Amino acid sequence: MASALDVATEKLSNLGIDASPPNLQKNLHLLTAEQIELAKILLETGQTHLFEHWAEPGVDDEEKKAFFDQVTRLNSSYPGGLASYIKTARELLADSKAGKNPFDGYTPSVPTGETLTFGDDSFISFEEAGVKEARKAAFVLVAGGLGERLGYNGIKLALPRETTTGTCFLQYYIESILALQDANSKLAPPGESQTKIPLVIMTSDDTHSRTLELLESNSYFGMEPTQVKLLKQEKVACLDDNDARLAVDPRNKYRIQTKPHGHGDVHSLLYSSGLLNIWREAGLRWVLFFQDTNGLLFNGIPAALGVSFTRQYHVNSLAVPRKAKDAIGGITRLTHADGRTMVINVEYNQLDPLLRATGYPDGDANSETGYSPFPGNINQLILELGPYIGELTKTGGAIKEFVNPKYKDASKTSFKSSTRLECMMQDYPKTLPPTARLGFTVMEPWLAYAPVKNNPEDAARVPKGNPYHSATSGEMLVYRANSLILRKAGVQVADPEQQVFNGQEVEVWPRITWKPKCAITFTGIKSKVSGSCSISQRSTLVIKGRNVFINDLSLDGALIIDPADDAEVKVEGSVQNKGWVLEPVDYKDTSVPEELRIRGFRINKIEQLEKN
């Protein structure tokens, strides 16, 4: 009886000598039956060039085996395998060359959603509903990127959210989830065990080991290790031309060049991991997706989850008010001539021409509110688990892709460099049926949006009045949000001063921070503040305890409150000292740590009152 290897070799030879490079034929004995099947797929999809430079048998044999190890990974990690990837690539590259508009036949309109005002009765009601639903939630953090674009060589999750306490983004996220878990447990009936809210982190080759190291070296920041699951995304093959010929790695002729596929991979990873079904069996109902460097996100999470529950949204996109033509995508309802509808993010450079082409002569314009009627997408999603599993079961977790080749010239026949297919997490709704309940929740930008993604030089070039989205602005916006929250709770917080760091003019508010366990909702903050309290602009206030109550406090300087975890502490009276001072640093000064250089300042801790 013929062996599997003989059968596979016979199949390959049946492709014909023209499709089977001699270099591959000579080396067939090195390959397993499964690898020969993969070779067959490559030849059938027009990838014979991958074998043109293969050496004679006995030369580079380990490299040849490693090539097929890579092909195996590329094939198994993509829904439908490499054949599906190449087929889709050819279709999308043809559309790109023809200049096809992905929105042809669609008419845009403003979708329905909820616009929240921080601190009013409606906001508080949604927050309460969200805290109750938190026991049925799982969180998914998309964190495949390094901080190179910021001028930082580590993973972005390790960056300090603010440098008053040095709390990194990952610590803040985990402590916020634990605070939500704790707030929810207080609502549970007596005797019911505390829910452990799961956290999934999508990593990449670039970030996986460093993310794991950050967690393990900090005891998972207080979370049980079993609550945290890391899923690593693989890269996808690069494409050399409009025929979707896979690009050979310029550094190694036995490797295919690869690049990241985009954060849309999170859906296929969750689907293939089996976690979604485990969560459903455990009674979970919501999956909350968020990205790695928005230091204000959790200010809006409880209320947004409350909106999803109250409005019964299958998909709830978190958003902020958006100025027309701002460089942020707009959440838009698209209705096709054939009746199909979807509510998705439309990139800002596509929204204006789309509106002009469909009966909006002014294009992307502000309404009487001073903002565009299309809210700004901030890439945070809340999905209802049941419908989500149903949709991924149909699609295998695949998300609608796009390709963005950089052409050498107007003929669009060749690329400046290799390209690849990409997908985005927020494009999940593109395949949903018309019956899906899609909505959005708009938060005030000061409350819930402070992304950190630009390096100092790029941020300094941002036109005045536009957001910097830098480490400098990200930290200052944390202090602004905390100051405004305390103002809303009745504290007299002084106005900010304008200062320039790394060429960026920013508002410097009092440096106020508190641990999420102190309070995760506005109601929680209000319960901790009473009497007549005031904080001067130059002040620093750090609250690290769970049960810290402030009454009739007058602060002009630095006050650090760090009690034993559950000790009840009452803070009152007048505190005045020399405090902590912001001192400018030059981002080109390599003697200063990177995480400080990219902010343009360091904190000189001159004097403080510290209560342990």
Salt bridges, closest charged atoms under 4 A:
GLU37 OE2 - LYS11 NZ 3.50
GLU44 OE2 - LYS40 NZ 3.03
GLU56 OE2 - LYS26 NZ 3.03
ASP61 OD1 - LYS64 NZ 3.21
GLU62 OE2 - LYS65 NZ 3.57
GLU63 OE1 - ARG255 NH1 3.09
GLU91 OE2 - LYS87 NZ 3.00
GLU114 OE1 - ARG311 NE 2.73
GLU133 OE2 - LYS136 NZ 3.76
GLU175 OE2 - LYS515 NZ 2.97
ASP182 OD2 - LYS186 NZ 2.82
ASP182 OD2 - ARG546 NH1 3.03
GLU192 OE2 - ARG135 NH2 2.34
ASP205 OD1 - LYS232 NZ 2.63
GLU224 OE2 - LYS196 NZ 3.35
GLU234 OE2 - LYS232 NZ 3.50
ASP241 OD2 - ARG245 NE 3.07
ASP249 OD1 - ARG251 NE 3.32
ASP265 OD1 - HIS261 ND1 2.55
ASP292 OD2 - LYS156 NZ 3.58
ASP338 OD1 - HIS336 ND1 3.05
ASP338 OD2 - ARG340 NE 2.85
ASP352 OD1 - LYS325 NZ 3.95
ASP352 OD2 - ARG356 NE 2.90
ASP364 OD2 - ARG322 NH2 2.53
GLU384 OE2 - ARG285 NE 3.23
GLU391 OE1 - LYS394 NZ 3.24
GLU401 OE2 - HIS261 NE2 2.66
GLU422 OE1 - ARG420 NH2 3.83
ASP427 OD2 - LYS430 NZ 3.73
ASP458 OD1 - ARG461 NH2 2.55
GLU475 OE1 - ARG599 NH1 2.74
ASP495 OD1 - ARG487 NH2 2.51
GLU505 OE1 - LYS464 NZ 3.20
ASP556 OD1 - ARG538 NE 3.00
ASP565 OD1 - LYS517 NZ 2.43
ASP565 OD2 - ARG546 NH2 2.99
ASP566 OD1 - ARG546 NE 2.88
